[in-house]
Amino acid sequence: MPIERKLPLKRTKIICTIGPASANKETILDLIYSGMDMARMNFSHATHEYHKEIYELLRECEQEAGTPIGILADLQGPKIRTGKLSGPIELKTGDIISINNHGDFIGNKDEIGCTYQYILNDIEVGHRLLVDDGKLSFVVKSKTKEKAVLETVIGGILKDNKGINLPGTPISAPALSEKDIEDLQFALSLGVDYIALSFVRRASDLEFARQFMKDSFAGLIAKLERPEAIQNIEEIIDICDGVMIARGDLGVELDSQYVPIIQKETITKMNQKGKPVITATQMLETMIDNPRPTRAEASDVANAVMDGTDAVMLSGETASGKYPVEAVATMTRIIQAAEDSHIHLIHLRQMDRSLIEVERTALGNAAESIARSINAKAIINFTRSGYSSLLSSEFRPIKPIYSFTPFLGTSRKMKLYWGVEPYVMPMMDKFPDMIAFMSKTLKQEGKLASGDTVVILSGAPGSVAQTVDFIQIHKIK
């Protein structure tokens, strides 16, 4: 069925992973018109040449669709994988197999290699190894400098290049591998809007990554995948520009019953701090192979929306699934239904905000309150950095947020902010000119009409970037 060439209305943003199933112009445009706000490039796979082609294709589609599209570069991180095998290995409970730290070792039924060179340093007798998202489980029986002997606890078919998780084992690998540093610098050279740092453990991991981002406007997203990240969540939140709750690895590293609790608590903490939070992994997993989600998956997406997440993310559903466009359209409908209730917005506005710097958020709170009390049509931002838009988003207003900026890069970053619809405007020095441009643009799109009232929240013209010191009630002429 043809996709309507009109952007759907919703406040929670959708991030789509681009892969073989979606890496063409027609599909990407369909994703945009179905509700995609941001694209994810997964640097765990493919070459720099491939990612450059995808980046350029996304920018071409962005221009054709006439709306900013954010791009997130997701670094692989110290991902631990099985090495190459001579063929699939069938293992049964009680079977013994050894593992070494040679990624180029061709494994067999007696011994396999591992891409992580520090694995023999990190694991100890009694530690667990989970392979292929926990489908196979092993326990360390003994180890030497050359290899470790594992006993199979849960058997299955072992294949090469499968992820290994070490729950409860401190990882000694650096936050950024040499590959990650190369990928980070390459992604920044392309002009991506966000960098996602995998397997973050502490704030210092983010500080190390920022050393390579000094001249970049890109935001830094901390992926929560390790137990250490949950233990150090407060310091991580202070340093990052946003977090991703990566429930796949998190659900393997921790017992799965704790993941929903961590999700809700993290979303609340991020809402209180006024920073974006992404909920990710297996949201509509069934739609990789089927045109419809399960009711549990629909509930999962809706609950993340009502918890207050800024964005929800699709991985295999859009990267390699049979129904990438249908998955986005389905997610959009679920979001719209959840947002139509407005119940969760009231809950979020009344949340205990004791963790917030009150002076920083006073104007954002005032803009939401005024817009609601006078029944304004919208909240308007004029911004260079996107800061006033982030403050407007923080209080989850029922009224739409239209944010105008002279910088395309800022507009792309704002595609992650809940409820914010960004517009690129010419560089202007005079406030009346900004208001005139805003009025004309939104009237042409049918979003405002003469006589409508809006609340303007922005930095005063000529003020320092990331300063919000101006609020005004304005009637559209």
ROKE-540468 format. One record per residue (C-alpha): residue in three letters; y, z, x. Coordinates in pm, 1 decimal, always signed. Example, Ala and Ser with C-alpha at 12.3 -4.5 7.8 and 13.67 -1.06 7.14 Angstrom:
2
MARBA  residuo        py        pz        px
MARBA      ALA    -450.0    +780.0   +1230.0
MARBA      SER    -106.0    +714.0   +1367.0
This chain:
477
MARBA  residuo        py        pz        px
MARBA      MET      +0.0      +0.0      +0.0
MARBA      PRO    +342.6     -93.7    +143.8
MARBA      ILE    +552.8    +197.3    +269.4
MARBA      GLU    +893.8    +234.1    +103.2
MARBA      ARG   +1165.4    +172.2    +364.5
MARBA      LYS   +1344.6    +494.0    +280.4
MARBA      LEU   +1334.7    +825.5    +461.4
MARBA      PRO   +1175.4   +1104.1    +252.7
MARBA      LEU   +1373.3   +1418.6    +180.0
MARBA      LYS   +1231.1   +1737.7    +331.8
MARBA      ARG   +1348.0   +2021.3    +553.2
MARBA      THR   +1042.0   +2104.8    +764.7
MARBA      LYS    +998.9   +1849.1   +1042.0
MARBA      ILE    +684.8   +1650.6   +1129.0
MARBA      ILE    +576.2   +1572.4   +1485.4
MARBA      CYS    +322.8   +1291.8   +1534.6
MARBA      THR    +112.5   +1232.1   +1843.5
MARBA      ILE    +118.1    +865.2   +1939.3
MARBA      GLY    -212.5    +718.8   +2055.1
MARBA      PRO    -436.4    +415.5   +2013.2
MARBA      ALA    -428.9    +438.9   +1632.6
MARBA      SER     -49.2    +437.4   +1613.8
MARBA      ALA     +78.7    +267.0   +1929.9
MARBA      ASN    +222.4     -39.9   +1762.1
MARBA      LYS    +556.5    -119.4   +1603.9
MARBA      GLU    +437.4    -159.9   +1246.6
MARBA      THR    +252.5    +171.9   +1239.8
MARBA      ILE    +532.3    +366.2   +1410.1
MARBA      LEU    +784.6    +235.8   +1157.2
MARBA      ASP    +546.1    +335.0    +877.1
MARBA      LEU    +516.6    +681.8   +1033.4
MARBA      ILE    +896.1    +715.4   +1038.0
MARBA      TYR    +933.3    +609.8    +676.4
MARBA      SER    +647.0    +841.8    +578.9
MARBA      GLY    +820.4   +1144.4    +732.4
MARBA      MET    +783.1   +1151.2   +1112.8
MARBA      ASP   +1083.3   +1317.5   +1278.1
MARBA      MET    +954.6   +1344.8   +1633.4
MARBA      ALA    +691.0   +1167.6   +1840.4
MARBA      ARG    +462.7   +1342.0   +2090.1
MARBA      MET    +348.4   +1170.8   +2407.5
MARBA      ASN     +37.3   +1346.7   +2538.5
MARBA      PHE     +35.7   +1335.6   +2918.9
MARBA      SER    -323.8   +1461.6   +2928.5
MARBA      HIS    -414.0   +1098.0   +2872.3
MARBA      ALA    -305.8    +751.2   +2988.5
MARBA      THR     -86.9    +625.0   +3272.2
MARBA      HIS    +285.6    +636.3   +3335.0
MARBA      GLU    +302.3    +265.0   +3260.7
MARBA      TYR    +144.6    +325.0   +2919.8
MARBA      HIS    +382.7    +609.9   +2837.2
MARBA      LYS    +679.8    +397.9   +2940.6
MARBA      GLU    +568.7    +127.9   +2696.7
MARBA      ILE    +529.2    +385.7   +2419.3
MARBA      TYR    +871.5    +536.1   +2493.3
MARBA      GLU   +1040.5    +196.2   +2477.0
MARBA      LEU    +852.3    +109.3   +2158.6
MARBA      LEU    +963.8    +434.8   +1995.6
MARBA      ARG   +1327.0    +368.5   +2087.0
MARBA      GLU   +1300.5     +16.4   +1946.5
MARBA      CYS   +1161.4    +152.8   +1619.9
MARBA      GLU   +1429.0    +425.1   +1614.2
MARBA      GLN   +1698.5    +159.2   +1628.4
MARBA      GLU   +1535.4     -55.2   +1361.7
MARBA      ALA   +1486.9    +239.5   +1125.8
MARBA      GLY   +1845.1    +352.9   +1181.9
MARBA      THR   +1761.8    +719.2   +1232.6
MARBA      PRO   +1732.9    +933.4   +1548.4
MARBA      ILE   +1376.3   +1010.8   +1657.9
MARBA      GLY   +1303.2   +1295.9   +1896.0
MARBA      ILE   +1042.0   +1247.6   +2167.8
MARBA      LEU    +832.9   +1533.2   +2307.1
MARBA      ALA    +649.3   +1495.0   +2638.8
MARBA      ASP    +349.3   +1729.2   +2636.3
MARBA      LEU    +228.1   +1815.5   +2988.1
MARBA      GLN    -142.0   +1864.1   +3054.5
MARBA      GLY    -108.4   +2194.3   +3238.3
MARBA      PRO    -394.7   +2355.5   +3432.0
MARBA      LYS    -655.2   +2215.5   +3194.7
MARBA      ILE   -1006.7   +2303.3   +3306.3
MARBA      ARG   -1267.3   +2034.4   +3238.7
MARBA      THR   -1624.7   +1953.4   +3320.5
MARBA      GLY   -1671.8   +1690.1   +3590.3
MARBA      LYS   -1855.6   +1361.2   +3556.9
MARBA      LEU   -2221.1   +1363.4   +3450.7
MARBA      SER   -2503.6   +1121.2   +3512.9
MARBA      GLY   -2550.4   +1134.1   +3136.1
MARBA      PRO   -2531.8   +1378.4   +2841.9
MARBA      ILE   -2726.3   +1700.8   +2905.2
MARBA      GLU   -2910.4   +1884.3   +2628.6
MARBA      LEU   -2901.0   +2261.5   +2678.9
MARBA      LYS   -3083.7   +2527.1   +2479.1
MARBA      THR   -3020.5   +2900.0   +2454.7
MARBA      GLY   -3144.3   +3066.2   +2772.5
MARBA      ASP   -3127.2   +2754.2   +2988.8
MARBA      ILE   -2981.7   +2801.5   +3337.8
MARBA      ILE   -2729.8   +2562.4   +3491.8
MARBA      SER   -2492.0   +2592.6   +3788.2
MARBA      ILE   -2126.8   +2493.7   +3814.7
MARBA      ASN   -1922.0   +2412.8   +4125.6
MARBA      ASN   -1552.8   +2341.8   +4188.2
MARBA      HIS   -1584.9   +1975.6   +4282.1
MARBA      GLY   -1434.0   +1752.2   +4018.0
MARBA      ASP   -1587.3   +1438.7   +4168.7
MARBA      PHE   -1941.9   +1583.8   +4167.9
MARBA      ILE   -2181.5   +1381.5   +3948.8
MARBA      GLY   -2350.0   +1647.5   +3741.7
MARBA      ASN   -2710.2   +1668.3   +3626.7
MARBA      LYS   -2934.0   +1904.7   +3429.5
MARBA      ASP   -2931.1   +2156.4   +3717.1
MARBA      GLU   -2566.1   +2157.0   +3831.1
MARBA      ILE   -2230.7   +2027.0   +3708.1
MARBA      GLY   -1886.3   +1996.9   +3863.2
MARBA      CYS   -1550.9   +2125.8   +3741.5
MARBA      THR   -1204.1   +1975.9   +3782.9
MARBA      TYR   -1047.5   +2320.0   +3836.2
MARBA      GLN   -1063.5   +2403.7   +4205.8
MARBA      TYR   -1004.6   +2777.7   +4155.1
MARBA      ILE   -1283.6   +2835.1   +3903.3
MARBA      LEU   -1511.8   +3014.7   +4149.7
MARBA      ASN   -1222.6   +3240.3   +4252.2
MARBA      ASP   -1135.5   +3333.1   +3894.6
MARBA      ILE   -1470.4   +3391.0   +3721.7
MARBA      GLU   -1687.0   +3696.7   +3779.5
MARBA      VAL   -2037.6   +3799.2   +3678.1
MARBA      GLY   -2037.8   +3867.7   +3304.4
MARBA      HIS   -1744.2   +3638.7   +3226.1
MARBA      ARG   -1778.5   +3380.4   +2948.8
MARBA      LEU   -1724.7   +3005.6   +2968.2
MARBA      LEU   -1669.7   +2808.6   +2648.1
MARBA      VAL   -1703.1   +2430.9   +2664.8
MARBA      ASP   -1588.2   +2157.1   +2424.5
MARBA      ASP   -1372.0   +2383.3   +2205.2
MARBA      GLY   -1639.2   +2652.1   +2202.8
MARBA      LYS   -1927.1   +2430.6   +2088.1
MARBA      LEU   -2121.4   +2544.9   +2395.0
MARBA      SER   -2110.1   +2895.8   +2541.5
MARBA      PHE   -2224.5   +3032.9   +2876.2
MARBA      VAL   -2219.8   +3362.8   +3063.5
MARBA      VAL   -2191.4   +3398.3   +3443.2
MARBA      LYS   -2512.0   +3549.7   +3585.9
MARBA      SER   -2427.0   +3524.6   +3957.8
MARBA      LYS   -2201.8   +3336.1   +4195.8
MARBA      THR   -2157.6   +3239.0   +4559.8
MARBA      LYS   -1877.4   +3059.7   +4743.5
MARBA      GLU   -2038.9   +2727.4   +4654.8
MARBA      LYS   -2133.3   +2768.2   +4289.1
MARBA      ALA   -2187.0   +3000.7   +3993.8
MARBA      VAL   -2507.2   +3033.6   +3796.1
MARBA      LEU   -2461.6   +3019.4   +3419.0
MARBA      GLU   -2694.6   +3116.4   +3136.4
MARBA      THR   -2663.6   +2919.5   +2813.2
MARBA      VAL   -2572.7   +3144.4   +2519.4
MARBA      ILE   -2502.2   +2869.6   +2264.7
MARBA      GLY   -2660.9   +2536.4   +2347.1
MARBA      GLY   -2583.6   +2179.5   +2255.8
MARBA      ILE   -2510.2   +1845.4   +2415.0
MARBA      LEU   -2295.2   +1878.9   +2727.7
MARBA      LYS   -2078.1   +1577.5   +2811.1
MARBA      ASP   -1838.7   +1501.1   +3094.9
MARBA      ASN   -1463.6   +1559.1   +3086.1
MARBA      LYS   -1490.1   +1833.1   +2821.5
MARBA      GLY   -1246.5   +2125.0   +2816.3
MARBA      ILE   -1354.9   +2460.7   +2953.4
MARBA      ASN   -1199.2   +2785.0   +2830.2
MARBA      LEU   -1231.0   +3115.1   +3013.4
MARBA      PRO   -1151.2   +3381.9   +2752.0
MARBA      GLY   -1053.1   +3709.4   +2912.2
MARBA      THR   -1038.7   +3559.4   +3261.7
MARBA      PRO    -697.7   +3565.7   +3436.0
MARBA      ILE    -616.9   +3216.9   +3562.5
MARBA      SER    -475.0   +3185.4   +3914.3
MARBA      ALA    -364.0   +2823.4   +3881.3
MARBA      PRO     +12.2   +2761.9   +3909.0
MARBA      ALA    +207.5   +2692.7   +3589.9
MARBA      LEU    +263.6   +2331.3   +3696.5
MARBA      SER      +9.0   +2128.1   +3885.2
MARBA      GLU    +114.9   +1841.1   +4112.0
MARBA      LYS     +28.2   +1606.1   +3827.2
MARBA      ASP    +243.2   +1809.1   +3585.8
MARBA      ILE    +543.2   +1793.6   +3820.2
MARBA      GLU    +505.7   +1416.9   +3856.6
MARBA      ASP    +466.7   +1376.6   +3479.7
MARBA      LEU    +764.4   +1604.7   +3411.8
MARBA      GLN    +994.5   +1412.7   +3642.4
MARBA      PHE    +873.6   +1080.9   +3504.9
MARBA      ALA    +920.9   +1191.6   +3143.1
MARBA      LEU   +1274.5   +1309.6   +3219.4
MARBA      SER   +1351.3    +976.7   +3388.1
MARBA      LEU   +1255.1    +803.1   +3063.7
MARBA      GLY   +1491.6   +1023.4   +2864.2
MARBA      VAL   +1260.2   +1237.7   +2652.2
MARBA      ASP   +1421.2   +1508.0   +2440.2
MARBA      TYR   +1174.4   +1793.1   +2490.8
MARBA      ILE    +917.3   +1896.9   +2749.3
MARBA      ALA    +619.1   +2102.6   +2630.3
MARBA      LEU    +471.0   +2327.6   +2899.0
MARBA      SER     +99.8   +2392.6   +2848.2
MARBA      PHE     -86.5   +2719.7   +2903.7
MARBA      VAL    +228.7   +2927.8   +2950.6
MARBA      ARG    +146.0   +3283.0   +3052.6
MARBA      ARG    +480.0   +3445.9   +3129.6
MARBA      ALA    +854.9   +3375.0   +3144.8
MARBA      SER    +835.9   +3289.8   +3515.7
MARBA      ASP    +624.3   +2983.4   +3426.7
MARBA      LEU    +917.3   +2849.1   +3226.2
MARBA      GLU   +1167.6   +2940.2   +3496.4
MARBA      PHE    +958.6   +2744.9   +3748.0
MARBA      ALA    +958.1   +2439.8   +3520.3
MARBA      ARG   +1335.5   +2460.6   +3474.5
MARBA      GLN   +1380.2   +2410.6   +3849.1
MARBA      PHE   +1281.8   +2049.1   +3788.8
MARBA      MET   +1507.7   +2014.8   +3481.1
MARBA      LYS   +1846.6   +2121.0   +3621.0
MARBA      ASP   +2021.6   +1791.5   +3549.3
MARBA      SER   +1846.7   +1730.9   +3218.3
MARBA      PHE   +1958.0   +1791.4   +2860.0
MARBA      ALA   +1593.8   +1812.1   +2746.6
MARBA      GLY   +1470.9   +2129.3   +2578.4
MARBA      LEU   +1173.8   +2328.5   +2707.1
MARBA      ILE    +895.3   +2420.1   +2464.1
MARBA      ALA    +644.0   +2692.5   +2554.4
MARBA      LYS    +292.8   +2623.3   +2427.3
MARBA      LEU    +112.1   +2939.5   +2323.8
MARBA      GLU    -252.7   +2888.1   +2421.0
MARBA      ARG    -344.9   +3186.7   +2638.1
MARBA      PRO    -380.2   +3557.9   +2551.1
MARBA      GLU    -128.8   +3638.0   +2826.4
MARBA      ALA    +135.0   +3437.1   +2638.6
MARBA      ILE     +89.1   +3654.2   +2330.1
MARBA      GLN    +112.6   +3968.5   +2541.0
MARBA      ASN    +436.2   +3841.1   +2700.7
MARBA      ILE    +576.8   +3673.3   +2390.8
MARBA      GLU    +914.3   +3854.0   +2393.0
MARBA      GLU   +1008.9   +3745.0   +2746.6
MARBA      ILE    +881.8   +3391.7   +2677.1
MARBA      ILE   +1096.2   +3362.0   +2364.2
MARBA      ASP   +1404.2   +3470.1   +2558.4
MARBA      ILE   +1359.1   +3192.3   +2817.4
MARBA      CYS   +1230.8   +2896.8   +2611.9
MARBA      ASP   +1412.7   +2658.5   +2377.2
MARBA      GLY   +1124.1   +2674.9   +2130.5
MARBA      VAL    +751.1   +2747.6   +2109.5
MARBA      MET    +444.6   +2560.1   +1992.4
MARBA      ILE    +163.5   +2762.8   +1839.7
MARBA      ALA    -123.6   +2555.0   +1980.9
MARBA      ARG    -398.5   +2692.0   +1763.2
MARBA      GLY    -680.8   +2486.1   +1917.5
MARBA      ASP    -700.5   +2648.3   +2259.7
MARBA      LEU    -560.8   +2974.1   +2121.7
MARBA      GLY    -850.1   +2992.4   +1875.4
MARBA      VAL   -1099.6   +2948.5   +2157.9
MARBA      GLU    -931.8   +3190.2   +2399.1
MARBA      LEU    -904.5   +3456.8   +2126.5
MARBA      ASP   -1128.9   +3542.3   +1834.0
MARBA      SER   -1031.9   +3302.5   +1555.9
MARBA      GLN    -956.0   +3576.7   +1301.3
MARBA      TYR    -647.8   +3672.5   +1502.1
MARBA      VAL    -492.2   +3325.0   +1508.2
MARBA      PRO    -340.4   +3334.8   +1153.5
MARBA      ILE    -185.8   +3673.5   +1229.6
MARBA      ILE     -41.8   +3550.8   +1559.4
MARBA      GLN     +93.8   +3243.6   +1381.9
MARBA      LYS    +278.1   +3444.2   +1117.5
MARBA      GLU    +410.9   +3702.0   +1363.2
MARBA      THR    +530.3   +3434.2   +1605.9
MARBA      ILE    +706.1   +3234.2   +1335.0
MARBA      THR    +885.1   +3549.8   +1222.4
MARBA      LYS    +993.0   +3633.1   +1578.7
MARBA      MET   +1123.5   +3279.6   +1634.5
MARBA      ASN   +1309.7   +3281.3   +1301.7
MARBA      GLN   +1471.3   +3609.6   +1400.0
MARBA      LYS   +1576.2   +3466.9   +1736.1
MARBA      GLY   +1703.1   +3145.5   +1581.1
MARBA      LYS   +1481.8   +2919.6   +1794.7
MARBA      PRO   +1254.3   +2639.3   +1671.9
MARBA      VAL    +881.0   +2697.4   +1627.6
MARBA      ILE    +612.9   +2429.6   +1593.2
MARBA      THR    +277.5   +2495.2   +1425.2
MARBA      ALA     +11.0   +2265.6   +1568.1
MARBA      THR    -355.3   +2165.2   +1584.2
MARBA      GLN    -610.0   +2075.2   +1315.6
MARBA      MET    -359.8   +2086.2   +1031.9
MARBA      LEU    -512.3   +1785.4    +856.4
MARBA      GLU    -817.5   +1741.5   +1079.6
MARBA      THR   -1029.9   +1595.7    +798.6
MARBA      MET    -792.0   +1300.7    +775.4
MARBA      ILE    -904.7   +1171.8   +1114.1
MARBA      ASP   -1198.8   +1021.9    +923.5
MARBA      ASN   -1106.7   +1063.5    +555.8
MARBA      PRO    -809.5    +949.2    +343.6
MARBA      ARG    -766.5   +1291.8    +182.2
MARBA      PRO    -737.3   +1644.5    +325.2
MARBA      THR    -936.1   +1945.2    +215.6
MARBA      ARG    -768.5   +2198.5     -11.5
MARBA      ALA    -787.2   +2448.6    +275.2
MARBA      GLU    -591.1   +2210.8    +498.2
MARBA      ALA    -326.9   +2157.1    +230.1
MARBA      SER    -294.8   +2534.1    +198.4
MARBA      ASP    -269.9   +2567.2    +576.3
MARBA      VAL     +26.5   +2327.7    +594.4
MARBA      ALA    +197.2   +2482.9    +291.5
MARBA      ASN    +158.3   +2836.6    +426.1
MARBA      ALA    +306.9   +2737.9    +762.8
MARBA      VAL    +604.7   +2592.9    +575.0
MARBA      MET    +646.3   +2905.3    +362.9
MARBA      ASP    +609.0   +3125.1    +672.3
MARBA      GLY    +919.7   +2952.0    +808.9
MARBA      THR    +793.1   +2709.2   +1073.2
MARBA      ASP   +1050.9   +2451.0   +1182.8
MARBA      ALA    +792.4   +2180.4   +1236.6
MARBA      VAL    +426.4   +2099.5   +1183.6
MARBA      MET    +238.2   +1871.1   +1421.8
MARBA      LEU     -36.1   +1612.3   +1388.6
MARBA      SER    -257.9   +1537.2   +1689.1
MARBA      GLY    -577.6   +1335.6   +1647.9
MARBA      GLU    -478.1   +1256.1   +1289.9
MARBA      THR    -212.2   +1010.4   +1410.4
MARBA      ALA    -328.8    +946.4   +1767.5
MARBA      SER    -684.9    +832.4   +1703.9
MARBA      GLY    -759.8    +876.2   +1334.1
MARBA      LYS    -840.0    +611.4   +1076.3
MARBA      TYR    -550.6    +711.0    +847.5
MARBA      PRO    -241.3    +794.2   +1060.1
MARBA      VAL     +19.7    +685.9    +805.1
MARBA      GLU    -164.3    +846.3    +514.0
MARBA      ALA    -182.4   +1173.2    +710.6
MARBA      VAL    +196.0   +1182.0    +756.5
MARBA      ALA    +261.5   +1086.2    +394.5
MARBA      THR     +21.3   +1358.5    +279.2
MARBA      MET    +185.9   +1616.1    +502.4
MARBA      THR    +527.6   +1516.1    +367.6
MARBA      ARG    +413.0   +1567.6      +6.8
MARBA      ILE    +267.6   +1909.8     +89.3
MARBA      ILE    +592.0   +2011.3    +262.3
MARBA      GLN    +803.8   +1892.5     -30.1
MARBA      ALA    +592.8   +2085.6    -281.5
MARBA      ALA    +613.4   +2403.6     -74.3
MARBA      GLU    +987.8   +2368.8     -21.2
MARBA      ASP   +1056.1   +2298.3    -386.9
MARBA      SER    +956.1   +2652.9    -472.7
MARBA      HIS   +1248.4   +2794.4    -266.6
MARBA      ILE   +1073.4   +3132.5    -283.4
MARBA      HIS   +1012.7   +3143.0     +90.0
MARBA      LEU   +1377.2   +3059.7    +162.2
MARBA      ILE   +1490.8   +3373.9     -15.3
MARBA      HIS   +1234.3   +3575.2    +182.1
MARBA      LEU   +1354.4   +3429.4    +511.3
MARBA      ARG   +1722.0   +3497.4    +439.0
MARBA      GLN   +1643.9   +3859.5    +356.8
MARBA      MET   +1434.6   +3908.2    +670.4
MARBA      ASP   +1513.8   +4201.8    +895.9
MARBA      ARG   +1747.1   +4048.6   +1152.6
MARBA      SER   +1784.1   +4356.8   +1372.4
MARBA      LEU   +1664.3   +4159.0   +1676.5
MARBA      ILE   +1953.9   +3914.4   +1650.1
MARBA      GLU   +2291.4   +3932.9   +1817.7
MARBA      VAL   +2497.1   +3983.3   +1501.6
MARBA      GLU   +2817.4   +3838.6   +1648.1
MARBA      ARG   +2636.2   +3519.0   +1747.1
MARBA      THR   +2502.7   +3461.1   +1399.5
MARBA      ALA   +2783.5   +3592.9   +1181.4
MARBA      LEU   +2931.5   +3250.2   +1108.3
MARBA      GLY   +2590.8   +3095.6   +1040.0
MARBA      ASN   +2517.4   +3372.2    +793.1
MARBA      ALA   +2861.1   +3327.7    +637.0
MARBA      ALA   +2818.5   +2950.5    +598.9
MARBA      GLU   +2488.9   +2994.3    +413.1
MARBA      SER   +2629.6   +3270.3    +192.5
MARBA      ILE   +2948.0   +3080.8    +106.7
MARBA      ALA   +2764.0   +2755.7     +36.7
MARBA      ARG   +2528.5   +2935.9    -199.8
MARBA      SER   +2795.0   +3143.9    -375.8
MARBA      ILE   +3032.6   +2851.7    -447.2
MARBA      ASN   +2748.0   +2605.9    -509.9
MARBA      ALA   +2864.4   +2374.0    -231.9
MARBA      LYS   +2685.4   +2041.2    -200.6
MARBA      ALA   +2611.3   +2077.2    +170.0
MARBA      ILE   +2679.5   +2247.4    +500.7
MARBA      ILE   +2847.6   +2017.7    +753.9
MARBA      ASN   +2842.8   +2053.0   +1134.0
MARBA      PHE   +3050.3   +1871.1   +1394.6
MARBA      THR   +2875.4   +1941.4   +1721.6
MARBA      ARG   +2832.6   +1823.7   +2078.7
MARBA      SER   +2540.1   +2042.2   +2183.7
MARBA      GLY   +2375.8   +2099.4   +1843.9
MARBA      TYR   +2447.7   +2471.5   +1858.2
MARBA      SER   +2626.3   +2498.0   +1522.8
MARBA      SER   +2339.9   +2301.6   +1365.7
MARBA      LEU   +2087.5   +2548.1   +1504.5
MARBA      LEU   +2289.3   +2837.9   +1360.5
MARBA      SER   +2308.0   +2664.3   +1023.4
MARBA      SER   +1932.2   +2604.0   +1028.0
MARBA      GLU   +1856.8   +2961.9   +1125.3
MARBA      PHE   +1953.7   +3098.5    +784.9
MARBA      ARG   +1738.2   +2847.1    +594.3
MARBA      PRO   +2001.1   +2743.1    +338.3
MARBA      ILE   +1888.9   +2579.3     +18.2
MARBA      LYS   +2181.7   +2339.2     +60.5
MARBA      PRO   +2127.3   +2037.9    +290.5
MARBA      ILE   +2266.4   +2044.4    +645.8
MARBA      TYR   +2437.8   +1727.2    +770.5
MARBA      SER   +2521.5   +1742.5   +1141.5
MARBA      PHE   +2752.6   +1492.3   +1311.7
MARBA      THR   +2761.1   +1444.7   +1687.4
MARBA      PRO   +2904.9   +1182.4   +1924.5
MARBA      PHE   +2593.0   +1206.0   +2142.2
MARBA      LEU   +2268.8   +1026.5   +2059.6
MARBA      GLY   +2073.7   +1272.6   +2276.4
MARBA      THR   +2201.2   +1566.0   +2071.6
MARBA      SER   +2107.6   +1393.8   +1746.6
MARBA      ARG   +1753.4   +1341.7   +1874.5
MARBA      LYS   +1714.9   +1706.3   +1974.0
MARBA      MET   +1834.5   +1813.7   +1630.9
MARBA      LYS   +1537.7   +1633.9   +1471.7
MARBA      LEU   +1337.2   +1947.7   +1555.8
MARBA      TYR   +1576.2   +2180.1   +1369.5
MARBA      TRP   +1466.9   +2282.7   +1020.7
MARBA      GLY   +1676.6   +2126.0    +746.2
MARBA      VAL   +1915.9   +1942.9    +980.2
MARBA      GLU   +1984.1   +1575.5    +916.8
MARBA      PRO   +2167.6   +1437.8   +1222.3
MARBA      TYR   +2424.2   +1158.0   +1233.3
MARBA      VAL   +2579.4    +987.1   +1534.0
MARBA      MET   +2956.3    +943.0   +1509.8
MARBA      PRO   +3219.8    +791.4   +1740.4
MARBA      MET   +3389.1   +1019.7   +1990.9
MARBA      MET   +3691.8   +1169.5   +1812.3
MARBA      ASP   +3955.2   +1421.7   +1916.7
MARBA      LYS   +4118.7   +1489.9   +1581.0
MARBA      PHE   +3948.4   +1697.0   +1314.0
MARBA      PRO   +4085.5   +1495.7   +1016.2
MARBA      ASP   +3927.7   +1184.3   +1166.5
MARBA      MET   +3591.8   +1360.3   +1189.4
MARBA      ILE   +3613.7   +1470.5    +826.6
MARBA      ALA   +3709.8   +1120.6    +716.8
MARBA      PHE   +3411.8    +968.9    +899.9
MARBA      MET   +3175.5   +1229.5    +754.5
MARBA      SER   +3306.4   +1177.7    +401.1
MARBA      LYS   +3282.2    +801.4    +418.6
MARBA      THR   +2929.1    +807.3    +564.7
MARBA      LEU   +2783.0   +1055.1    +317.1
MARBA      LYS   +2955.5    +894.4     +17.7
MARBA      GLN   +2813.2    +556.1    +115.8
MARBA      GLU   +2465.3    +707.7    +128.2
MARBA      GLY   +2513.3    +874.7    -210.5
MARBA      LYS   +2477.6   +1224.7     -68.3
MARBA      LEU   +2833.0   +1327.2    -152.9
MARBA      ALA   +3089.8   +1216.5    -408.8
MARBA      SER   +3462.2   +1265.1    -455.9
MARBA      GLY   +3531.4   +1617.3    -575.6
MARBA      ASP   +3225.0   +1771.5    -409.5
MARBA      THR   +3275.3   +2085.4    -203.7
MARBA      VAL   +3118.1   +2135.2    +139.0
MARBA      VAL   +3119.9   +2417.8    +391.9
MARBA      ILE   +3203.3   +2309.2    +747.5
MARBA      LEU   +3066.2   +2511.3   +1039.1
MARBA      SER   +3147.7   +2388.8   +1390.1
MARBA      GLY   +3324.6   +2451.4   +1714.1
MARBA      ALA   +3695.4   +2381.4   +1697.3
MARBA      PRO   +3794.8   +2043.9   +1849.9
MARBA      GLY   +3849.1   +2086.7   +2223.1
MARBA      SER   +3654.4   +2414.4   +2242.8
MARBA      VAL   +3380.5   +2482.6   +2495.6
MARBA      ALA   +3038.2   +2335.9   +2415.5
MARBA      GLN   +2794.4   +2576.6   +2243.8
MARBA      THR   +3086.5   +2759.8   +2084.6
MARBA      VAL   +3100.7   +2809.9   +1707.0
MARBA      ASP   +3436.7   +2946.2   +1599.2
MARBA      PHE   +3537.1   +2743.9   +1294.8
MARBA      ILE   +3437.9   +2765.3    +928.3
MARBA      GLN   +3611.1   +2591.9    +639.8
MARBA      ILE   +3562.6   +2508.5    +274.6
MARBA      HIS   +3650.4   +2143.2    +218.0
MARBA      LYS   +3668.8   +1928.5     -96.3
MARBA      ILE   +3566.0   +1564.2     -56.1
MARBA      LYS   +3843.1   +1322.0    -153.3
